[in-house]
Amino acid sequence: MKSKKMATYGLLIALAFILSYIESLFPFPFPVPGMKLGLANLVVITALYGMGYKEAFVLSLIRIILVGFTFGNLSTMVYSLAGGILSFLVMLLTKKSKWFSMVGVSIAGGVFHNIGQIIIAILTVYNYYIITYLPFLLITGVVTGALIGILGSLILKRIQRFFL
């Protein structure tokens, strides 16, 4: 059983890594610099519902660190870690509350990922005017979070048996 779990971890980390790479290849014409769809979060939310919160958190951290070292730098890794950790904590809380569907949990994660990154940006550049990006980021967090949540729920229905 332990080897199956390790193999599943490896596959999910590789999938999240590949989705991050694919996303980096295609620049999207978003109005705010640095916006992304968050395709790798599809793997994280699926793991959160399919494997559990500990496994999904470890998967998320490993993915952020690997992608940061491979495609980014220390600065992008700090932004990603701040957004990823805050996002994960909020997704965990909303999931445990049982008031939200997978789509709602994903939307909360998308919104708070952006909030975490804005907080780091304000602390890094000492400019509070960066918060003017927040309305745009919140809208995209809702839209991309909804898309990721819908896709995640469809995927989970089809692969649920692999997590059992």
C-alpha positions as CSV (number, residue, x, y, z in Angstrom):
1,M,0.0,0.0,0.0
2,K,2.9,2.4,0.8
3,S,4.4,2.0,-2.7
4,K,1.0,2.7,-4.3
5,K,0.8,5.9,-2.3
6,M,4.3,6.9,-3.3
7,A,3.6,6.2,-6.9
8,T,0.4,8.3,-6.8
9,Y,2.3,11.1,-5.2
10,G,5.0,11.0,-7.9
11,L,2.4,11.0,-10.7
12,L,0.4,13.9,-9.2
13,I,3.5,16.0,-8.6
14,A,4.7,15.3,-12.2
15,L,1.2,16.2,-13.5
16,A,1.1,19.4,-11.6
17,F,4.7,20.2,-12.7
18,I,3.8,19.6,-16.4
19,L,0.6,21.7,-16.1
20,S,2.7,24.5,-14.6
21,Y,5.2,24.2,-17.5
22,I,2.4,24.2,-20.1
23,E,0.9,27.3,-18.5
24,S,4.2,29.0,-18.6
25,L,4.5,28.4,-22.4
26,F,1.3,30.3,-23.3
27,P,1.1,33.9,-22.3
28,F,-2.4,34.9,-21.6
29,P,-3.6,38.4,-22.4
30,F,-4.7,39.3,-18.9
31,P,-5.0,42.9,-17.9
32,V,-2.8,42.5,-14.8
33,P,0.8,41.2,-15.1
34,G,1.5,37.8,-13.7
35,M,-2.0,36.4,-13.9
36,K,-2.3,32.7,-14.6
37,L,-5.1,30.2,-14.9
38,G,-3.7,28.0,-12.1
39,L,-3.9,24.7,-14.0
40,A,-1.6,23.0,-11.4
41,N,-4.2,23.8,-8.8
42,L,-6.4,21.3,-10.6
43,V,-4.2,18.6,-9.2
44,V,-4.1,20.1,-5.7
45,I,-7.8,20.3,-5.3
46,T,-8.3,16.9,-6.8
47,A,-5.8,15.5,-4.3
48,L,-7.5,17.4,-1.4
49,Y,-10.7,15.7,-2.1
50,G,-9.3,12.3,-3.3
51,M,-6.4,11.8,-0.9
52,G,-6.7,14.1,2.1
53,Y,-5.4,17.4,3.3
54,K,-1.9,16.3,4.4
55,E,-1.2,14.7,1.1
56,A,-2.6,17.6,-0.9
57,F,-0.6,20.1,1.2
58,V,2.7,18.2,0.7
59,L,1.9,17.9,-3.0
60,S,1.3,21.6,-3.3
61,L,4.5,22.6,-1.5
62,I,6.7,20.2,-3.5
63,R,5.1,21.5,-6.8
64,I,5.7,25.2,-5.8
65,I,9.3,24.5,-4.9
66,L,10.1,22.5,-8.0
67,V,8.4,24.9,-10.3
68,G,10.1,27.8,-8.6
69,F,13.6,26.3,-9.0
70,T,12.9,25.2,-12.6
71,F,11.0,28.1,-14.2
72,G,11.3,30.9,-11.7
73,N,13.6,32.4,-9.1
74,L,13.5,33.0,-5.4
75,S,11.1,36.0,-5.7
76,T,8.6,34.0,-7.8
77,M,8.9,31.1,-5.3
78,V,8.1,33.4,-2.3
79,Y,5.0,34.8,-4.1
80,S,3.9,31.4,-5.0
81,L,4.5,30.0,-1.5
82,A,2.5,32.8,0.1
83,G,-0.4,32.5,-2.3
84,G,-0.3,28.7,-2.2
85,I,-0.2,28.3,1.6
86,L,-2.9,30.9,2.2
87,S,-5.0,29.4,-0.6
88,F,-4.6,25.9,0.8
89,L,-5.5,26.9,4.3
90,V,-8.7,28.7,3.1
91,M,-9.6,25.7,0.9
92,L,-9.1,23.4,3.9
93,L,-11.3,25.5,6.1
94,T,-14.0,25.9,3.5
95,K,-14.0,22.2,2.7
96,K,-14.2,21.2,6.4
97,S,-17.1,23.6,6.9
98,K,-19.1,21.5,4.5
99,W,-21.0,24.6,3.4
100,F,-19.2,24.7,0.0
101,S,-19.0,22.4,-3.0
102,M,-15.7,21.6,-4.6
103,V,-16.3,24.6,-6.9
104,G,-16.8,26.9,-4.0
105,V,-13.7,25.6,-2.3
106,S,-11.7,26.1,-5.5
107,I,-13.1,29.7,-5.9
108,A,-12.0,30.5,-2.3
109,G,-8.6,29.1,-3.0
110,G,-8.2,31.2,-6.2
111,V,-9.3,34.4,-4.5
112,F,-7.0,33.8,-1.4
113,H,-4.1,32.8,-3.6
114,N,-4.3,36.3,-5.1
115,I,-4.7,37.9,-1.7
116,G,-1.6,36.2,-0.4
117,Q,0.4,37.4,-3.4
118,I,-0.8,41.0,-3.0
119,I,0.2,40.9,0.7
120,I,3.7,39.7,-0.2
121,A,3.9,42.4,-3.0
122,I,2.9,45.2,-0.5
123,L,5.5,43.9,2.0
124,T,8.2,43.5,-0.6
125,V,8.0,46.8,-2.5
126,Y,6.6,49.0,0.3
127,N,3.9,50.4,-1.9
128,Y,0.3,50.1,-0.8
129,Y,-1.0,51.2,-4.2
130,I,-0.4,47.6,-5.4
131,I,-3.7,46.9,-3.7
132,T,-5.4,48.6,-6.7
133,Y,-4.7,45.3,-8.6
134,L,-6.8,43.4,-6.1
135,P,-10.3,43.9,-7.7
136,F,-8.9,42.5,-11.0
137,L,-7.2,39.7,-9.2
138,L,-10.4,38.8,-7.2
139,I,-12.4,38.7,-10.4
140,T,-9.9,36.4,-12.1
141,G,-9.6,34.3,-8.9
142,V,-13.4,33.7,-8.9
143,V,-13.5,32.9,-12.6
144,T,-10.4,30.6,-12.7
145,G,-11.3,29.1,-9.4
146,A,-14.7,28.2,-10.7
147,L,-13.2,26.6,-13.9
148,I,-10.7,24.6,-11.9
149,G,-13.4,23.5,-9.4
150,I,-15.7,22.4,-12.2
151,L,-12.9,20.5,-13.9
152,G,-11.7,19.0,-10.6
153,S,-15.1,17.7,-9.7
154,L,-15.5,16.1,-13.2
155,I,-12.0,14.5,-12.9
156,L,-12.6,13.3,-9.4
157,K,-15.8,11.5,-10.4
158,R,-13.8,9.6,-13.0
159,I,-10.7,8.8,-11.0
160,Q,-12.1,8.4,-7.5
161,R,-11.4,4.6,-7.5
162,F,-7.6,5.2,-7.9
163,F,-7.5,7.1,-4.6
164,L,-9.3,4.4,-2.5
